[in-house]
Amino acid sequence: MAFQPFRTRIKFCGMTRPGDVRLAGELGVDAVGFVFAVRSRRRVEPGQAVAMREALAPMVDAVALFMDNPADEVRQVVAAVRPSLLQFHGDEDEGFCRSFGLPYLKAVPMGADEPPDPLALHARFPSAAGFLLDAHAPGEPGGGGRAFDWSKVPRGLTKPILVAGGLTPENVHDAVVATRPWGVDVASGVELEGGSPGIKDGTRMRRFVEEVRRADCG
Ligand SMILES: O=C(O)c1ccccc1N[C@@H]1O[C@H](COP(=O)(O)O)[C@@H](O)[C@H]1O
């Protein structure tokens, strides 16, 4: 029988306001992400992330997201923000990802023609805590609100996987039922429609969590 998590973990990514972080904790979200990727419209400075970390409820992970940032910059963020998990979206290799002494997620671009080979992923990133499958093409930043074909989620990944890319309160139920991932990750899908990237919408955040829990009960 296929492994089915008892409860799908939820990560809200690209947070920019302490109030949104506080609400995420109240809604029972498992992790919030702070983006330090240079090419992101949700990029925050370490000082902003420190303020948001102070608004974080106990037992909620703070995730620092990078995309080909220099090692010195990652070290500075780790020292200032004290994330519990790192997330790498660029061409970082295993040695780089593990060198900061923290568990990490490696993002896998699902926008390529061929779905990734699970054995090759495990061989390239043996120390990864898990893999985040995102819709973008190799070399592109994520956070674009685009979904990928969920039937391409590779079977046989023994590490936890998070499904990301274009998830919304409207489609996350179906995404969880189709893929039964360890967790789901969302940035733009819980933002104010027509608003600035990083400005979350409390109603959409709440509906997103409700829809994941509905899928968990199904
Ligand atoms: O959010 C960003 O700006 C970002 C920039 C660079 C790499 C990754 C980024 N975000 C990640 O992409 C997924 C999907 O975003 P969306 O829900 O489609 O908007 C998001 O969960 C972040 O982990």
PDBQT file of the ligand as one rigid body, heavy atoms in Angstrom, charges set to zero:
ROOT
HETATM    1  O1  LIG A 301       8.505  33.206  -4.144  1.00  0.00    +0.000 OA
HETATM    2  C1  LIG A 301       9.466  33.614  -4.818  1.00  0.00    +0.000 C 
HETATM    3  O2  LIG A 301       9.561  34.787  -5.161  1.00  0.00    +0.000 OA
HETATM    4  C2  LIG A 301      10.559  32.662  -5.225  1.00  0.00    +0.000 A 
HETATM    5  C3  LIG A 301      11.688  33.147  -5.859  1.00  0.00    +0.000 A 
HETATM    6  C4  LIG A 301      12.714  32.300  -6.230  1.00  0.00    +0.000 A 
HETATM    7  C5  LIG A 301      12.607  30.954  -6.004  1.00  0.00    +0.000 A 
HETATM    8  C6  LIG A 301      11.466  30.436  -5.387  1.00  0.00    +0.000 A 
HETATM    9  C7  LIG A 301      10.429  31.272  -4.999  1.00  0.00    +0.000 A 
HETATM   10  N1  LIG A 301       9.283  30.794  -4.395  1.00  0.00    +0.000 N 
HETATM   11  C8  LIG A 301       8.966  29.415  -4.263  1.00  0.00    +0.000 C 
HETATM   12  O3  LIG A 301       8.169  28.998  -5.348  1.00  0.00    +0.000 OA
HETATM   13  C9  LIG A 301       7.057  28.260  -4.862  1.00  0.00    +0.000 C 
HETATM   14  C10 LIG A 301       5.858  28.406  -5.757  1.00  0.00    +0.000 C 
HETATM   15  O4  LIG A 301       5.352  29.709  -5.740  1.00  0.00    +0.000 OA
HETATM   16  P1  LIG A 301       3.846  30.001  -6.191  1.00  0.00    +0.000 P 
HETATM   17  O5  LIG A 301       2.967  29.407  -5.134  1.00  0.00    +0.000 OA
HETATM   18  O6  LIG A 301       3.652  29.389  -7.530  1.00  0.00    +0.000 OA
HETATM   19  O7  LIG A 301       3.740  31.485  -6.230  1.00  0.00    +0.000 OA
HETATM   20  C11 LIG A 301       6.793  28.840  -3.492  1.00  0.00    +0.000 C 
HETATM   21  O8  LIG A 301       6.115  27.948  -2.731  1.00  0.00    +0.000 OA
HETATM   22  C12 LIG A 301       8.180  29.178  -3.006  1.00  0.00    +0.000 C 
HETATM   23  O9  LIG A 301       8.742  28.117  -2.277  1.00  0.00    +0.000 OA
ENDROOT
TORSDOF 0
